């Protein structure tokens, strides 16, 4: 009802960059994060890149008094890195792992091994559907080989929100989306779900200029990655929307701005995002943020990029398949030569066992590797093709809408 008391909800979101053995001063920073969370007393904390379960356990023990409810989302080979802490009871949790998440042979990037996901927790506030997530990293903006995968993830995330939020009154999403505010993936996610950007909607803002969360002043930031962006980039977000008869307003948004209080280091290579939201029951629901024509343009652009990725994946599938066939033919020729020698043909010459075994080993390795790549790119083609079909169906439905 109009005039009912307003619920004030304080949210903290941070990509913690807590990679065991690799992240600088990880344990010290995790302790600083725990101290700050205990001191500030937020209502909901969404963390990414907490790769060590021991770090999560340490945080849970430290924060048990002020955040009695928490959950760690496990997926992939090394885990999703996602966890949530809450003052309110968590009634249920769900983890959805994206169908595409980079390439297993790109070991230096490692996104495939962590199984990027979206973790969902359902609380008793409103009820509140909160999501903590991370999308595939960009690495190189000029030659972004992962753009199709990130768009598939954004589309799956948007579809996931549409299908899981029907019973909720409020949806909150926080995480490192690895996309700039005007990138097609962000516009697709917001347009298809109706999510609103806390930075754009905030009545008051305090923090880094333009809300940037990856800034050159941070001592852990790789400066070369920010050369085209002297002020930094904004890739960490708090998004929200109200469903049914609720409204949500962002009263204040803050970002951290450098070293943690009383120290010489920041919490992470990312700046934290903190939002204060007001939730109130109203008479009318809040609609989507984009009109039909704009949404058609966004989905069309996203479908085009997915199509580009699909054709690239088809070429890679063909190349790996051809390599597997050639390796198999080489093995068959070696087998035929070995059978000929065993049958007594060419017995007057010595048999080069070392060279034969080495060549057979290389051919077998090439066959196994090429077959694995062919299977992976076959699955990639299917996922990209399926997403392209879904986007086409969505476009047709939008164009037929009165």
TAHUFEN-V91476 format. One line per field, one symbol per residue. ss: DSSP state (@ for helix, = for strand, . for the rest). A space follows every 10 residues. Layout:
ss=???
This chain:
ss=......==== ========.. .....@@@@@ @@@@@@@@@@ ...======= ..@@@@@@@@ @@@.....== ===....... .=====...= =======... .......... @@@@..==== ===....=== ====...... ......@@@@ @@@@@@@@@@ @@@@.....= ======.... ...@@@@@@@ @@@..==@@@ @..===..@@ @..=...... ..@@@@.... ..=..===== ==...===== =====..... .......... ..======== =......... .@@@@@@@@@ @@@@@@@@@@ @@@@@@@@@@ @@@@@@@@@@ @@@@@@@@@@ @@........ ..@@@@@@@@ @@@@@@@@@@ @@@@@@@@@@ @@@@@@@@@@ @@@@@@@@@@ ..
